[in-house]
Amino acid sequence: MHHFDYRDGILHAEDVPLPALADRLGTPTYIYSSATLERHYTVFRDSLGLKDPHIFYAVKANGNLGVLMTLARLGAGADTVSEGEIRKALAAGIPASRIVFSGVGKTEAELAFAVEAGIYQVNVESEGELDLLSKVAAARGKRQPVVLRVNPEVGAGGHAKITTGGAANKFGVSFSEAERLYARAANMPGISIQGLAVHIGSQILKLDALEAAFRKLRGIIETLRAQGHGVTRLDLGGGLGIPYQMQAPYAHGPELLQDYGAMVRAVTEGLDVELGFEPGRLIAGNAGILLARVLYVNERADKRFLVIDAAMNDLVRPAMYDAYHEIWPVKEPEPGLAPAAYDVVGPICESGDTFTTNRLLPPMAPGDLLVFKTAGAYGATMSSTYNQRLLVSEVLVRGADFAVTRPRQTYEQLLGQDRAPNWL
């Protein structure tokens, strides 16, 4: 469910008409719905059917401060993958005791920052990282709580580039090494080994692979306990998918969450561990849109290009993942209006700057507004200044109110990042 709907022929974000935002803030602009964020978080939490689950929102999906503050007020923790994300989570009011630190390439400086901040756990992904973290924590007189991320050799996801649990993927320690490394960690001076973690991919719409991975982790826990090791935590990661096509059956909506909760409860029954979860796209994806404006309609004999002011630097998912986003006109189409086929493209000097080809849309003209739906996850957070284009603004809506949570970058700010060599 989302809160972007037509009212009196005009698309609104909650109670805010989008043309008013375009006039006030310009385009392109990301717009997030507080009501949608809150609903998705609570529906996920309640579907688990668990007492006090540890929910660590994946900051990489959308690190906007307003988004993080909204979720922090609901009790969300943060799954982070860099010092910058840890700092952003702390700035949003998420306490260190609800922050986990994941990722395969944590630097010594980042580990030191995490240890000194007193975060809940580090999800260790290699033996080398384990050695470095022990050294860093011991030097500060601390034993850092950690879980060992295991690659279960079960991969899943909506695209090869977002599948993370296969044997060929870079994430986690190998399944065959998990027991040895756990035993080694139990005797390291700067480490307080607490349990295991797993994350096999993103945009997962079927539960078979997740269940297989979770059962493999349960098997390791039972073996470790039989060997005399304490195991108190199991971090099950994230990865559940969302609908990108609103007209499709909503079989991967609330029903998927209820089935997921039932599966988790069945797999972990009697295991007596603290369960952690790392949803990201699931919370933020349908809570955001990208508002853009038509610049030109370039008619060819066999093609019709709809050139808009948003580009692949603003929303890279279609270029990177061949991702699908619904495109809605801000002005509601008249009933019975015949659609036209468009290639929707941006201004960047690459053919890859194409959002979709031969998409049937209502007839559009220069100046018309449109939105990309389901752009709240991996949209603004992956944006760049490619072609020296400005980072776009981000807005959080709550009812009839809105706040600019990241102003549009200025050219002075863009140029101010550069420094001229002293010999020129």
C-alpha positions as CSV (number, residue, x, y, z in Angstrom):
1,M,0.0,0.0,0.0
2,H,1.1,3.5,-0.7
3,H,-0.3,7.0,-0.3
4,F,0.1,8.5,-3.8
5,D,-3.4,8.8,-5.4
6,Y,-5.4,11.0,-7.8
7,R,-7.7,13.6,-6.3
8,D,-9.9,15.7,-8.5
9,G,-7.7,14.7,-11.4
10,I,-4.4,15.6,-9.8
11,L,-1.8,13.1,-8.3
12,H,-1.2,13.8,-4.6
13,A,1.4,12.7,-2.1
14,E,-0.8,12.1,0.9
15,D,-2.7,15.5,1.0
16,V,-0.1,17.5,-1.0
17,P,-0.8,18.1,-4.7
18,L,2.3,17.4,-6.8
19,P,2.0,20.4,-9.1
20,A,2.4,22.6,-6.0
21,L,5.6,20.8,-5.1
22,A,6.9,21.1,-8.6
23,D,6.2,24.9,-8.7
24,R,7.8,25.4,-5.3
25,L,10.8,23.1,-5.5
26,G,11.4,22.4,-9.2
27,T,12.0,19.1,-10.8
28,P,13.4,16.4,-10.6
29,T,12.5,15.9,-6.9
30,Y,12.2,12.8,-4.7
31,I,9.1,12.7,-2.5
32,Y,8.5,10.3,0.4
33,S,5.3,9.6,2.3
34,S,5.5,9.4,6.1
35,A,2.3,7.4,6.2
36,T,3.6,4.8,3.9
37,L,6.9,4.4,5.7
38,E,5.1,4.0,9.0
39,R,2.6,1.5,7.6
40,H,5.2,-0.7,6.0
41,Y,7.3,-0.8,9.1
42,T,4.4,-1.7,11.4
43,V,3.0,-4.3,9.0
44,F,6.4,-6.0,8.7
45,R,6.9,-5.9,12.5
46,D,3.4,-7.3,13.2
47,S,3.6,-10.0,10.6
48,L,6.6,-11.6,12.3
49,G,4.4,-12.6,15.2
50,L,7.4,-12.3,17.6
51,K,7.9,-10.6,20.9
52,D,10.3,-7.7,20.6
53,P,12.0,-8.6,17.2
54,H,15.2,-6.7,16.5
55,I,14.4,-4.7,13.3
56,F,17.4,-3.0,11.7
57,Y,16.3,-0.9,8.8
58,A,18.8,-1.2,5.9
59,V,20.1,2.4,5.5
60,K,21.6,1.7,2.1
61,A,18.0,1.5,0.7
62,N,17.3,5.1,1.6
63,G,19.5,7.1,4.0
64,N,17.5,10.3,4.0
65,L,17.5,11.9,7.4
66,G,13.8,12.4,7.5
67,V,13.2,8.8,6.5
68,L,15.5,7.6,9.3
69,M,14.0,9.8,11.9
70,T,10.5,8.6,11.0
71,L,11.5,5.0,11.5
72,A,13.6,5.8,14.6
73,R,10.4,7.1,16.3
74,L,8.8,3.7,15.6
75,G,11.7,1.9,17.4
76,A,13.6,0.8,14.3
77,G,17.3,0.1,14.5
78,A,19.7,0.5,11.6
79,D,21.7,-1.9,9.4
80,T,24.7,0.0,8.2
81,V,27.5,-0.7,5.7
82,S,29.8,2.3,6.2
83,E,31.0,4.8,8.9
84,G,28.9,7.4,7.0
85,E,25.7,5.3,7.5
86,I,26.5,4.7,11.2
87,R,26.9,8.5,11.6
88,K,23.7,9.2,9.7
89,A,21.8,6.7,11.9
90,L,23.2,8.2,15.1
91,A,22.3,11.7,13.8
92,A,18.7,10.5,13.2
93,G,18.4,9.5,16.8
94,I,18.9,5.8,16.4
95,P,20.9,4.7,19.5
96,A,24.2,2.8,19.0
97,S,22.6,-0.1,20.9
98,R,20.3,-0.6,17.8
99,I,22.9,-0.4,15.1
100,V,24.6,-3.3,13.2
101,F,27.5,-2.9,10.9
102,S,27.6,-5.1,7.8
103,G,29.8,-5.3,4.6
104,V,32.8,-7.1,3.2
105,G,35.3,-4.2,3.2
106,K,35.2,-2.5,6.5
107,T,38.4,-0.4,7.1
108,E,40.3,-0.2,10.3
109,A,39.1,3.3,10.8
110,E,35.5,2.3,10.3
111,L,35.8,-0.6,12.8
112,A,37.4,1.7,15.3
113,F,34.5,4.1,15.0
114,A,32.0,1.4,15.4
115,V,33.7,0.0,18.5
116,E,34.1,3.4,20.1
117,A,30.4,4.2,19.4
118,G,29.4,1.0,21.2
119,I,27.2,-0.4,18.4
120,Y,25.0,-3.5,19.0
121,Q,27.0,-5.8,16.7
122,V,29.4,-6.1,13.8
123,N,28.4,-8.7,11.2
124,V,31.9,-10.1,10.4
125,E,32.3,-11.4,6.8
126,S,35.9,-12.8,6.7
127,E,38.6,-14.2,8.9
128,G,40.8,-11.2,8.1
129,E,38.1,-8.9,9.3
130,L,37.8,-10.9,12.5
131,D,41.5,-10.6,13.2
132,L,41.5,-6.8,12.5
133,L,38.4,-6.2,14.6
134,S,39.8,-8.2,17.6
135,K,43.0,-6.1,17.4
136,V,41.1,-2.8,17.2
137,A,38.7,-3.6,20.0
138,A,41.4,-5.1,22.3
139,A,43.5,-2.0,21.9
140,R,40.6,0.0,23.3
141,G,40.0,-2.5,26.2
142,K,36.8,-3.7,24.7
143,R,35.2,-7.0,23.5
144,Q,33.0,-6.1,20.5
145,P,29.8,-8.1,20.1
146,V,29.8,-9.8,16.7
147,V,27.9,-12.3,14.6
148,L,29.5,-14.3,11.8
149,R,27.8,-13.8,8.5
150,V,27.7,-17.1,6.7
151,N,27.4,-17.6,3.0
152,P,24.9,-20.5,2.8
153,E,25.5,-21.2,-0.9
154,V,21.9,-20.4,-1.5
155,G,21.4,-17.3,-3.6
156,A,18.2,-15.5,-4.5
157,G,17.1,-12.1,-5.8
158,G,15.5,-10.1,-8.5
159,H,18.7,-9.7,-10.5
160,A,22.2,-11.3,-10.6
161,K,23.7,-8.1,-9.2
162,I,21.5,-8.2,-6.1
163,T,22.0,-11.9,-5.3
164,T,24.3,-12.2,-2.4
165,G,24.1,-15.8,-0.9
166,G,25.5,-17.9,-3.7
167,A,28.8,-19.6,-3.5
168,A,30.3,-17.3,-6.2
169,N,29.2,-14.1,-4.3
170,K,31.6,-12.1,-2.2
171,F,29.6,-11.9,0.9
172,G,30.2,-13.8,4.2
173,V,32.4,-16.7,5.3
174,S,32.1,-20.0,3.5
175,F,29.6,-22.5,4.9
176,S,32.3,-25.0,5.4
177,E,34.4,-22.6,7.5
178,A,31.7,-21.3,9.8
179,E,32.3,-23.8,12.7
180,R,36.1,-23.3,12.7
181,L,35.9,-19.5,12.6
182,Y,33.2,-19.4,15.3
183,A,35.4,-21.5,17.6
184,R,38.3,-19.3,16.9
185,A,36.4,-16.1,17.5
186,A,35.3,-17.5,20.9
187,N,39.0,-17.3,22.1
188,M,39.9,-13.9,20.6
189,P,40.6,-11.0,23.0
190,G,38.6,-8.3,21.3
191,I,35.7,-10.4,20.2
192,S,32.4,-11.4,22.0
193,I,30.9,-13.9,19.5
194,Q,27.2,-13.9,19.8
195,G,25.8,-15.8,16.8
196,L,25.3,-16.0,13.1
197,A,23.9,-13.9,10.3
198,V,22.7,-14.6,6.7
199,H,21.5,-12.5,3.8
200,I,21.0,-14.1,0.4
201,G,19.8,-11.3,-1.8
202,S,17.2,-8.6,-2.5
203,Q,13.8,-8.4,-4.2
204,I,13.0,-12.0,-3.2
205,L,9.4,-12.9,-4.0
206,K,9.4,-16.6,-3.1
207,L,10.3,-18.1,0.2
208,D,11.9,-21.4,-0.7
209,A,15.5,-20.1,-1.0
210,L,15.1,-18.1,2.3
211,E,13.8,-21.1,4.1
212,A,16.6,-23.3,2.8
213,A,19.2,-20.8,4.0
214,F,17.6,-20.3,7.4
215,R,17.5,-24.1,7.9
216,K,21.2,-24.4,7.1
217,L,21.9,-21.7,9.7
218,R,19.8,-23.5,12.3
219,G,21.9,-26.6,11.6
220,I,25.1,-24.8,12.3
221,I,23.7,-23.3,15.5
222,E,22.7,-26.8,16.7
223,T,26.2,-28.1,15.9
224,L,28.0,-25.2,17.6
225,R,25.9,-25.7,20.7
226,A,26.7,-29.4,20.7
227,Q,30.3,-28.4,20.7
228,G,29.8,-26.3,23.8
229,H,29.6,-22.8,22.2
230,G,27.0,-20.2,23.2
231,V,24.8,-18.9,20.4
232,T,22.4,-16.2,21.4
233,R,21.7,-14.3,18.2
234,L,20.5,-15.1,14.7
235,D,20.4,-12.2,12.2
236,L,18.2,-13.3,9.2
237,G,18.9,-10.3,7.0
238,G,16.4,-8.8,4.6
239,G,15.6,-9.2,1.0
240,L,11.8,-9.5,0.7
241,G,10.5,-8.0,-2.5
242,I,7.9,-5.5,-3.3
243,P,5.5,-4.8,-6.2
244,Y,6.9,-2.7,-8.9
245,Q,3.9,-3.2,-11.1
246,M,0.8,-2.0,-9.3
247,Q,-1.6,-3.5,-11.8
248,A,-0.1,-7.0,-11.1
249,P,-1.7,-9.3,-8.5
250,Y,-0.6,-8.2,-5.1
251,A,0.5,-11.8,-4.2
252,H,3.9,-10.4,-2.9
253,G,2.3,-7.9,-0.6
254,P,0.8,-8.6,2.9
255,E,0.3,-12.3,2.1
256,L,4.0,-12.7,1.5
257,L,4.8,-11.0,4.8
258,Q,2.3,-13.3,6.7
259,D,3.9,-16.4,5.0
260,Y,7.4,-15.1,5.8
261,G,6.5,-14.6,9.5
262,A,5.0,-18.1,9.7
263,M,8.1,-19.6,8.0
264,V,10.5,-17.8,10.3
265,R,8.6,-19.0,13.4
266,A,8.5,-22.6,12.1
267,V,12.2,-22.7,11.3
268,T,13.4,-21.1,14.6
269,E,10.9,-22.8,16.9
270,G,12.6,-23.9,20.1
271,L,15.9,-22.4,19.0
272,D,15.9,-19.7,21.8
273,V,17.8,-17.0,20.0
274,E,17.3,-13.3,19.6
275,L,16.2,-12.8,16.0
276,G,17.3,-9.9,13.9
277,F,15.9,-8.6,10.6
278,E,17.2,-6.1,8.1
279,P,14.4,-4.9,5.8
280,G,15.2,-1.9,3.5
281,R,13.4,-1.9,0.1
282,L,10.4,-3.5,1.8
283,I,10.0,-0.4,4.0
284,A,11.0,2.4,1.7
285,G,10.4,1.2,-1.9
286,N,6.8,2.1,-2.4
287,A,7.1,5.1,0.0
288,G,8.8,7.2,-2.6
289,I,8.4,8.7,-6.0
290,L,10.5,10.7,-8.4
291,L,8.7,13.7,-9.8
292,A,10.0,14.9,-13.2
293,R,8.9,17.1,-16.1
294,V,8.7,16.5,-19.8
295,L,11.2,18.6,-21.8
296,Y,10.6,17.5,-25.4
297,V,8.7,15.0,-27.5
298,N,11.1,13.8,-30.2
299,E,9.1,12.2,-33.0
300,R,10.7,9.9,-35.4
301,A,9.3,7.7,-38.2
302,D,9.4,4.6,-36.0
303,K,10.1,6.0,-32.6
304,R,8.7,8.6,-30.2
305,F,11.1,9.8,-27.5
306,L,9.8,11.4,-24.4
307,V,12.8,13.5,-23.1
308,I,12.4,14.4,-19.4
309,D,14.5,16.4,-17.0
310,A,15.4,13.4,-14.8
311,A,18.2,11.1,-15.8
312,M,20.1,8.0,-15.0
313,N,22.2,9.9,-12.5
314,D,19.0,10.6,-10.5
315,L,17.5,7.1,-10.8
316,V,20.1,4.5,-12.0
317,R,18.1,1.3,-11.4
318,P,16.7,1.0,-15.0
319,A,20.2,1.4,-16.5
320,M,22.0,-0.8,-13.9
321,Y,19.4,-3.5,-13.3
322,D,17.0,-3.2,-16.3
323,A,14.6,-2.3,-13.5
324,Y,10.9,-1.6,-14.1
325,H,9.2,1.5,-12.7
326,E,5.6,2.4,-13.4
327,I,5.3,5.9,-14.8
328,W,2.2,7.9,-13.9
329,P,1.2,11.3,-15.3
330,V,0.5,13.9,-12.6
331,K,-2.7,14.9,-14.4
332,E,-5.1,12.0,-14.4
333,P,-5.7,10.8,-18.0
334,E,-9.2,11.2,-19.4
335,P,-11.2,8.0,-19.7
336,G,-10.9,6.3,-23.0
337,L,-7.9,8.4,-24.1
338,A,-5.8,6.3,-26.5
339,P,-2.2,5.7,-25.2
340,A,0.9,6.3,-27.2
341,A,4.2,4.3,-27.1
342,Y,7.2,6.2,-25.8
343,D,10.9,5.6,-25.1
344,V,11.3,7.6,-21.9
345,V,14.8,9.0,-21.8
346,G,16.9,11.6,-19.9
347,P,19.4,14.3,-20.9
348,I,22.6,12.4,-20.2
349,C,25.0,11.8,-23.2
350,E,24.6,8.0,-23.1
351,S,22.1,5.7,-24.8
352,G,21.9,3.9,-21.5
353,D,20.1,6.9,-20.1
354,T,16.8,5.2,-21.0
355,F,14.1,4.5,-18.4
356,T,11.9,2.4,-20.6
357,T,11.2,1.6,-24.3
358,N,7.9,1.4,-26.1
359,R,6.0,2.1,-22.9
360,L,2.3,2.9,-23.4
361,L,1.5,6.2,-21.7
362,P,-1.2,8.8,-22.1
363,P,-0.2,11.4,-24.7
364,M,2.3,13.7,-23.2
365,A,3.5,17.2,-24.1
366,P,6.4,19.5,-23.0
367,G,5.8,20.9,-19.6
368,D,3.7,17.9,-18.4
369,L,4.6,16.4,-15.1
370,L,5.1,12.6,-14.4
371,V,6.3,10.4,-11.6
372,F,8.3,7.2,-11.4
373,K,6.6,5.0,-8.8
374,T,8.3,2.8,-6.3
375,A,11.4,5.0,-6.2
376,G,11.9,5.2,-2.5
377,A,14.6,2.5,-2.3
378,Y,17.9,2.7,-4.2
379,G,16.9,5.9,-5.9
380,A,18.3,9.0,-4.3
381,T,20.8,7.0,-2.3
382,M,22.4,5.8,-5.6
383,S,22.3,9.2,-7.3
384,S,25.4,11.0,-8.6
385,T,26.5,14.2,-10.3
386,Y,27.4,12.5,-13.5
387,N,27.5,14.9,-16.5
388,Q,28.0,17.6,-13.7
389,R,24.3,17.5,-13.0
390,L,23.1,18.6,-9.6
391,L,21.9,16.2,-6.9
392,V,18.1,16.6,-6.7
393,S,16.1,17.7,-3.8
394,E,14.3,15.2,-1.4
395,V,11.0,16.0,0.3
396,L,9.2,14.2,3.2
397,V,5.4,14.6,3.2
398,R,3.2,14.2,6.3
399,G,-0.5,14.8,5.7
400,A,-0.8,18.3,4.2
401,D,2.6,19.3,5.3
402,F,6.0,18.8,3.6
403,A,9.6,19.4,4.5
404,V,12.6,19.6,2.3
405,T,14.9,17.1,3.9
406,R,17.7,17.5,1.4
407,P,17.8,20.8,-0.7
408,R,18.7,20.7,-4.3
409,Q,22.4,21.1,-4.7
410,T,23.6,24.4,-6.1
411,Y,26.2,24.9,-8.8
412,E,28.3,26.8,-6.3
413,Q,28.3,23.6,-4.1
414,L,29.1,21.4,-7.1
415,L,32.0,23.5,-8.2
416,G,33.1,24.0,-4.6
417,Q,34.1,20.4,-4.3
418,D,36.9,20.8,-6.8
419,R,40.4,22.2,-6.1
420,A,42.7,23.5,-8.8
421,P,46.3,22.2,-8.8
422,N,48.8,24.8,-7.6
423,W,50.8,24.6,-10.8
424,L,47.8,25.6,-13.0
